[in-house]
Amino acid sequence: MMKFFFMLVFMIPLCLKKNMFWLVQMSMFMLFFLFLNSMMIIMNYCNLSYMMGCDMLSFGLILLSIWICCLMIMASEKLNKYSFYLNFFLMNVIFLMIMLYLTFSMMNMFMFYLFFEGSLIPTLMLIVGWGYQPERLQAGLYLLFYTLFASLPLLLGIFYIYNNLNSMMLYFLKFYDMNLYLLYFCMILAFLVKMPMYFTHLWLPKAHVEAPVSGSMILAGIMLKLGGYGLLRVLIIIQKISLKLNILWIIISLIGGFYISLKCLTQVDIKSLIAYSSVAHMGMVIGGIMTMNYWGYMGSYLLMIGHGLCSSGLFCLANISYERLQTRSMIMSKGMLNFMPSMSLWWFLLLSSSMAAPPSLNLMGEISLINSMMSWSWLSMIMLMLMTFFSAAYSLYLYSYTQHGKYNMSLYSFSMGVSREFLLLMLHWLPLNLLILKIDYFMIWF
């Protein structure tokens, strides 16, 4: 585990030299394939080094992080073209990658908390440094205060556990069961805000709309998954009390997911529609985790990885359209089918994956989550039906609104799309739809 960490650290000097943009990206791809081969799929923690360890849950999420970071660099070619604080941008991406890598591979709970919070700083820099409108400062503050305010109780909870059990190693804590109400809320709140759960989701659409394409990709691709990962790790310590109180979060997530799906249908900004759809998907993930059964566990893991690839790809598409038209308004970006017919195919493919059409990972994840919540209570079916229906509705709404219709007459100069953009979208779509062939790795490992 340490060797990959050092590879990331030694990529930092590359950022300081000129014309290293694509070299850094190639190094990240190399890291991805090395890491992919480093771990044969085994069931328990492996590749143990000082305080670091990796099981299947962290393995998949670290791979996703490296992949999204490569694609972030590829999507931000405009910064390279205009040399817009390029070296600082690359360094920021690598620092973010280091933080994420350490968050997912830590076995010590305090270290996990430290890097969980640390990943906030490079994200904040991305939003404030490379965002588009002046409102990005407000969006950055929202992001910072929402997540920091909720995660201070988590720190106190971790110290309380250490004080009582004299250990903070996640592997040992699974043998204990702390049956305390206050501890339960302390441990869980930070992750629910990070996910984000309905009621605590206000920071997300703001952050997405103001962030540059790389910021949106990392937020949608990885940052929301930190919450799910934390929940899957922490619920082991508070099982008994979770069985009593989890009903609260399931109800909020299901009803909230339905509300947010309706909210998506009223959006006029492409980016904010995709951001709100993330909240609806994460609502399902929270519901699945909180039922605390096998299907929920597997489904949430699957949907997190599927959503990471899918949502990130949609933000790339929104950015490609934004670079051409200089607007994110759906009314202004009508009739794209006339101008970019090939890009329309990618819109269709990624939106169909987003509404869980086969053969995407999202489909398998949603089936598992529906199974999990149905076995918990048949009443959840009502909300689940509405959520899946409206998920298809807003995906089709976004597609038909942006691709069809009469195009804006003020457009006069246009590029149909370059090979870099098509490659970028393909690298989102292929893993999302080909991983279904190895679904057994996701479903039977634990």
LINHUPE-V508074 format. One record per residue. N is the residue number from 1. BURIAL is + if it has 16 or more other ideal C-beta (glycine too) atoms within 10 Angstrom, else -. Layout:
BEGIN
n: [N	N]
burial: [BURIAL	BURIAL]
END
This chain:
BEGIN
n: [1	2	3	4	5	6	7	8	9	10	11	12	13	14	15	16	17	18	19	20	21	22	23	24	25	26	27	28	29	30	31	32	33	34	35	36	37	38	39	40	41	42	43	44	45	46	47	48	49	50	51	52	53	54	55	56	57	58	59	60	61	62	63	64	65	66	67	68	69	70	71	72	73	74	75	76	77	78	79	80	81	82	83	84	85	86	87	88	89	90	91	92	93	94	95	96	97	98	99	100	101	102	103	104	105	106	107	108	109	110	111	112	113	114	115	116	117	118	119	120	121	122	123	124	125	126	127	128	129	130	131	132	133	134	135	136	137	138	139	140	141	142	143	144	145	146	147	148	149	150	151	152	153	154	155	156	157	158	159	160	161	162	163	164	165	166	167	168	169	170	171	172	173	174	175	176	177	178	179	180	181	182	183	184	185	186	187	188	189	190	191	192	193	194	195	196	197	198	199	200	201	202	203	204	205	206	207	208	209	210	211	212	213	214	215	216	217	218	219	220	221	222	223	224	225	226	227	228	229	230	231	232	233	234	235	236	237	238	239	240	241	242	243	244	245	246	247	248	249	250	251	252	253	254	255	256	257	258	259	260	261	262	263	264	265	266	267	268	269	270	271	272	273	274	275	276	277	278	279	280	281	282	283	284	285	286	287	288	289	290	291	292	293	294	295	296	297	298	299	300	301	302	303	304	305	306	307	308	309	310	311	312	313	314	315	316	317	318	319	320	321	322	323	324	325	326	327	328	329	330	331	332	333	334	335	336	337	338	339	340	341	342	343	344	345	346	347	348	349	350	351	352	353	354	355	356	357	358	359	360	361	362	363	364	365	366	367	368	369	370	371	372	373	374	375	376	377	378	379	380	381	382	383	384	385	386	387	388	389	390	391	392	393	394	395	396	397	398	399	400	401	402	403	404	405	406	407	408	409	410	411	412	413	414	415	416	417	418	419	420	421	422	423	424	425	426	427	428	429	430	431	432	433	434	435	436	437	438	439	440	441	442	443	444	445	446]
burial: [+	-	-	+	-	-	+	+	-	-	+	-	-	+	+	-	-	-	-	+	+	-	-	+	+	-	+	+	+	-	+	+	-	-	+	-	-	-	+	-	-	-	-	-	+	+	+	-	-	-	+	+	+	+	+	+	+	+	+	+	+	+	+	+	+	+	+	+	+	+	+	+	+	+	+	+	+	-	+	+	-	-	-	-	-	+	+	-	+	+	+	+	+	+	+	+	+	+	+	+	+	+	+	+	+	+	+	+	+	-	+	+	+	-	+	+	+	+	+	+	-	+	+	+	+	+	+	+	+	+	+	-	-	-	-	+	-	-	+	+	-	+	+	+	-	+	+	-	-	+	+	-	+	+	+	-	+	+	-	+	+	-	-	-	-	-	-	+	-	+	-	-	+	-	-	-	-	+	-	-	-	-	+	+	-	+	+	+	+	+	+	+	+	+	+	+	+	+	-	+	+	-	+	+	+	+	+	+	+	+	+	+	+	+	+	+	+	+	+	+	+	+	+	+	+	+	+	+	+	+	+	+	+	+	+	+	+	+	-	-	+	+	-	-	-	+	-	-	+	+	+	+	+	+	-	+	+	+	+	+	+	-	+	+	-	-	+	-	+	+	+	+	+	+	+	+	+	+	+	+	+	+	+	+	+	+	+	+	+	+	+	+	+	-	+	+	+	+	+	+	+	+	+	+	+	+	+	+	+	+	+	+	+	+	+	+	+	+	+	+	+	+	-	+	+	-	-	+	-	+	-	+	+	+	-	+	+	-	+	+	-	-	+	+	-	+	+	-	+	+	+	+	+	+	+	+	-	-	-	+	+	+	+	+	+	+	+	+	+	+	+	+	+	-	-	+	-	-	-	+	-	-	+	+	-	+	+	+	-	+	+	+	-	+	+	-	+	+	+	-	+	+	+	-	+	-	+	+	-	-	-	-	-	-	-	-	+	-	-	-	+	-	-	+	+	-	+	+	+	-	+	+	+	-	+	+	-	-	-	-	-	+	+	-	+	-]
END
